[in-house]
């Protein structure tokens, strides 16, 4: 897979965005290219802010959360507080579009920028 799919509904859950863990498709993509993905963090918040949030058709505010779970979530949708939806205690509003796809190369660029790196740490030969 050469793209990462970000689902809009993940903005509404404590367990969204792979519960904050690195996606398996990302790990496989890096391994296939000899990129040491352990040398930097996966950029959940940055990728969601850059690619998913601007695509959402509803009026949305998001918040970064220091946690081992989903690190970025919707706080309001169309002016309504949706924080109770994070835990399944309130109905989730519909978000459109359903998802966006982000090229893995873009994910890598965001990860490197957040880590202050210009080149990926290599565990072998890198081919992008």
N, C-alpha and C positions, 0 to 999 in steps of 0.2 A: 504494500500500500504506500502510495506516495503523498497521501493527504491525511490529515487528522480531522475527524468530524467532531464539531462542538455542538451539542444539543442545547437548545434554548431552555428546556425544562430543568437542566442541571443548575441553572441560576436560582432555582426555587427549592433546593434541597441541601441539607447538611451533607448528604452522601453523593452529591453531584460531582461532575468532572472526575470520575473514577475515584471518588472519596479522597481526592487530593494526591493519589498515587500516580506515578508515571504510567502513561498508557503503554500496553504491550506492543502496539503497532509502532510506537516511537522507539521503544527499546530495540525491537527487531530491525527497524530502519537504521538506527545508529550502528548496531552490530554488523549489519550487512555492508556498511561503509567504513568499518574500522574506527568509528568514533567512540571515544570513551565517555559514555553518558553519565558515568559516576563522578566525573570531574566537575559537574555543574548541576544546578537544580533545574527541574522542568519548569518553564515559565507560565504556569496556569493563569495567574492574574494578568500578566502582560498580554498573553495571546487572547484572552477573553475580552479585555478592554480594547484591544486593537481590531479584532476581527468580528467578535460576536455582538458586543454591545452596540456598535454603530449600525449593525444590520437589523436589530430589533425594531419593529414598527411601533411598539407601544412606548409611551413615555416611561423611562426606567432610570432608577438610580441604583448603583451597586456599592457594596462595601467590601473592603478587604478584611479578612479575619485571620488572626494568628491562631492556627489550629492544626491538628494532624489530619483533619477532614477537609472538605471542600473549602479552599481559601478565598473564594470570591463568590458573592451571592447578591441577588436582587434584594434591595431593601424596600423599595416602593415600585409599584407598577401603576401607571396612570394616577399617581397621587395617593394610592392606597398602600398602607403598610402591609407587607407580605411576609414578615419575619416568622409568623406562626406557621406558615406553609413549609418552612425549612424542616420542621419536625413532624409534618403530617397532621398538625392540629388545626389547619384551616385549608380551605379549598384553594388549589393553585389556579391563578389566572392563566388564560391562554396567552402564550407568547408566539409571535410570528416574526420571521420564518421559524420553522421547526428546527433547523440546523444550518450551520455554515461549514464549509470544507476549507481547510487551510493547508497549503503545501508544506510538507515536512521541512523543506529548505527554509521557509519563513520561520517555522518553529525553531529551527537551529539558530537562525540569525538572532531571534529574540533571546534565546537562552544564552548565547555568547555575549550579547550586549549586556544582559543582566549580570553576567559573571565578570564583565570587564575584559573579555577575551576577544581577539580578532580572528583567531583560527581555532578550529576544534581540537581538543586534546586527542591524540591518536593512539589507538590500540593496535593499529595495523595500517593498511593502505586506505586512504580516504578518497572516495569517488562520489562526487555530488552529481 
